[in-house]
Amino acid sequence: MLLSLVLSAMLAGSALADGYRDVPRTMLADSDKSSDKKSSDKKSGGKKESKKEREAREKKEKREAERKRNEQLFNAGRDVVFGTVGAPMSAEVERSVGGTMAVKSFTEKGRRVDDEQLQSYVNKVGLAIVRKTPRAGQPFSFAVVQDDEIASWAAPGGYVFITTGLLSKIEDESELAGILAHEVAHVTQEHMLTMMKRNQVINGLMSGAQGLAGKDDLSQYAKAADIGTDLVFNRGLDRNMEYDADLMGVEYAALTGYDPAGLARVLKRIAEDKGPLNKMLSTHPDSSDRIARINAKLDGELKGVEGAQQKERFQQVMAAAKAHPTS
């Protein structure tokens, strides 16, 4: 229930920004009804079922479907944490793993900002970037979290977060796009999933999770997912993954039509804040190194590429948010 409520709240912003997403859901719902009717007729051998018989059959089918789904989620989550499978994870299961991590993000980092105009705006920018990536067409959700820490992060399956603290350091839309594109790149390159597999023996992870491996139920899967969540959110990713996300994010922003130098500008501004709330200094490589690598790309592959900064539009949205504070 908690997972459903929290993710529904997060998805609200992306639904406002991307209304077409509800269309296929409606079509699928109608298709499911038709399919259910045909299935019912077939299983009853053409004979009309009584209401009691139909309810009993549907209840049994629902239990079996839930059992199979829980088994799939548990096994997939266990495979991610313990690295027992090399095959690519399905989009549905990756989204489920990320959803569990998203819930923990809200409980640990802060609540979702209750400003639908702001949430919709951030989702519009984020979804525009996603459409220029290999994950175009797959669901992504972006959320602004009420937290003074300067931070942004992403979970597998397309859950991306940015704090109000980091938003306060951004001065135009291209800088916001640079930050979001960096996080989108983490998802498209599956950095979090790779780290969860790679670090299975770090700091006694396996000794703490070995007892989960043989227990086939969803609660044990959730415990394994918690281990992965702590690994990804609190310890930081591999330095090379951060460099990769920077350079890939700059490309995504440029392809979307934004000034590709936006990320470098905001990173420089963030680096000047040495306060305890600057979470990015402790979870990312040295900012000067990151900026130097980005500038090398701007002077090389992206030399002469220009794009929009949209400073006025960004500042209008931020001004409206400040005029109606939610905390």
N, C-alpha and C positions, 0 to 999 in steps of 0.2 A: 504493500500500500504506500509506504513512504517513497519507494522508488518511483511509483507511478505519479504521485502528486508532485514531487520535485521536478521530474523530467517534463511533466505537463506544463509546469510553470516556465521552465527554460524554453520549451518549444513554442511558447506563446509569442515570443519576440520574433522567431523565424517564421511563424505562420503569418504574422502581420506583414512581414517584409516580403514574403514569397507565397502569395495566396494560391498560386497554381498548384501547390503541393497537396491541397485538399481534393483536387479533382480526381487524381488516380485512386485516392482512398475511397471516394464515393463510388467510382466505377467498380472497384474491387468488392465493395460491400454488396452491391447489386448482384455481381457475379457469384458471390458466395451464397446468397440466398437461393439463386437459381440452381446452383450446384447441390446445395443441401436438399432441395426438393427432389431432384433427380436421384440423389443417393438414397433418400428415404424410400422412394418408390421401389428402387432396385432391391434394397435390403428386405423389404416386406414382401418380395416376390409378387408385386403387383397388387397385393391385397391391402386394403385400407387398415392402417394401424389404429388402435384405440389411443386415446389421449394418454392413458396411463402407460401403455407399452412404449409410445413414442418418447415420453419423458424419461422412462427408465433407460431406453437405448441411448438417448442424447446425453444423459448423465454419465453413463458408462463410457461413452466415446470421449466425453470431455475429460474424465479422469485419466483415461489412457493417453490422450493427447498431451495433457499436462505432465504426466509421468515421463513421456518420451522427451518433451521439451526440457524438463528439469535435468534429465539424464544428459541430454546434448549440451546444455549450458555448463553443467558441472564438469563433464569430460573436457570440453573445449577450454574452460577456464583453467583446469588443472594442467592441460597441455601447454598453455601459454606460460604459466608460472614455472612448471618443471621442465619445459623444453623437450617434451617427449615426442612431439610431432613436428616434422619439418614442412608439412604441406601448408599452403596459405590458409588463413582463417576465413570463414565465410563472412560476408558483410554483416549479416544478421547477428552472428555471435560476437564479432568485433564490437558492434554497436551495444550489445548487452554488457560486455566487459566494461566498455567505456561508460555506460550508464551507471553501473555500480560505482565507478570512480567519480563520476559527476556528482552523485549524491553526497559522497564524502567531501567533495570540494566545497559544497554549500555548507555542510555541517562544521567543517574545520576552518574555512576561510571567511565566510560571511554569507549573508543572504543575498538573493537576487534583487537588484535595485527595482523598486516598484515605480518605474517610469517607462510606460510602453512606447512613448515617442523615442526616448533614448535607446531602448532595447531594439526597436524596429530599425532605427538608423544604423546601429552597429551591425545588425544582421544584414541589412542591405549592402553595406560595404563588404562584409565578410562573404556573403553569398555571390557577389559579383566576382570576387577573387576565385572562389571555388570553381566557378564556371570556366575558368581558364586553366584548370588543372586536370590531371588524369582521373580525378574523382568527380568530375562534372556529372551532375545528375544524381549523385548519391546524397543522402540527407546529412546536412551539417547544421549545427545549432550554436549560436553565439550568445553569451550572457555577460552582462556587466554585474560585477559583484561589489557589494558595499564593503569596502576594506581600504584603509589608508595605506596599506603596504603597496609598494610599487612592484607589480607582478602581473604576469600573464602566463597561461599554461593551456595545454590541450590534453584530452583523453582520447584513447582509441575510438574509432567510429565516428569522429567528427564533432566532439564536444569541445568548444573553445571558450575560454574565460579571460576576462580582462578586469582589473580592479579599478575602482574610482581613483585610487591613488595614482595609478599609471596614466589614466585619462587626464589627470591634472597636469601631467608633464607634456602632453601632446598639444601641438599648436595648429595643425591643419589635418585635413582628411587623408592626405598622402602619407603622413606619419602614422595615422591610425591604420591605414591599409598596410603599411610596412610591418607593423606589429602583428596584425591579424594574419598576414601572409606567412610570416615566420612560423606561427603556430599551425596554420593549415599545412605547411610543408612538413612539420613533424608528423602529422597524420598521414599525408600522402606517402611519405617515406617509411611509415610504420616504425618510427624511432622508439616509441614507448614499448611496443610489443617486443622489439629486438632487445631492449634493455632488460625487460622482465625475464626473458630467456637467458640472456648472457649472465645476469647477476644472481642466478639461482643458488650459488654457494657463498655469496658474500655475507659476512657478518652473521653466519649461522642460519641463513634463510632456510636451507634444507632441513636442518635439525629442528627448526621451529615448525616446519610444514610437513614433515615426513608422515606424521600421523594422519594427514588428510588424504593421502594418496589412495588408500584402499576403501574409503567410505563414500558410497555413491548416493549423496543427497545434496540438495541445493544449498543447505546451510553451510556445509563444508566447502562448497564451491565459493560461497560468499567470503569465507575466511581466507581462502587462497587469493581471491581478488583484492582483499584488504591488504595483503602482503605486497601485492603488485602496486597498489595505490600508494602505499608509503614509500616504496622504492622510487616511483616515478616523480611524485610531487615534492618529497622532502629531501632527497639526496641529489637531485639534478641528473641531467643526461650526460652522455659522453661529449667531450669537447668538440670532437669532429662532427658529431650530430648537430651541435649548435651552429658550427660554421656552415654546415651543409644547409641547415634551415634558413640561415641568413641569406646565403647566395640564391637558394631556390626561391625564397620569399621575395627577394628583390626582382627576380624574373617574373614571378606571378603578378606583382604589383605593376610592373611595366606593361605586361600583356593586357592587364585590365585597364590601362590608360592613365595610371597614376605616375607622378614623378618618382622614379626609382631611387632617388636620393633621400626619400622621406625617412626610411629606417635609420640611415646613418645619422641624420640630424637629431632624431629623438634619442638615439643611443648616446650621443655626445651629451645631450642635456641630462639624461638619466645618470651618466657617469659623474657628473658634477655634484650630485646629491650623495653625500657620504653618511647620511643619517641611518639609524637602525631600521627604518621602514623600507629601505631599498633592498628588497628581497633579490632583485636581479643580480646584484653584485656577488651574492653568495652562491647562486645556483647557475651562473653562466661564466664563460671565459672572460678574460680581461677585455673591457670595452674598447680600449685603444687598438687591441689586436683585431677585434671584430670589425671595427670601423675601417682599419687599414685594408682588410680583405675585401670589404664591400666596395671601398673606393677603387681598388684594383680592378674589380669587375666593371664598375661604372666607367673607368678609363679604358677598359679593354672591350669585352663583348658588347657592352651597352653604351659605348661611346657615342655621343650625339643623340641618344634617345631622351626625349623629353616627355613630360606628362603633366597632368593637372595636379594642383595642390589643394584646391577647393578650401582655402582658408576661411573665407567668409561663411560658407555653408556650415563648416564644422563649428565655428565659433557661435553661430546662431543656435545650433542645437545645444551646445554646452551652456549658453546663456539661459536658454529655456529650462534646462535641467536645474541650474542653480536657482532660478526664480521659483521653482517648485520642489524644494528639497524633500527627500523621503525619509531622512533620519532625524 
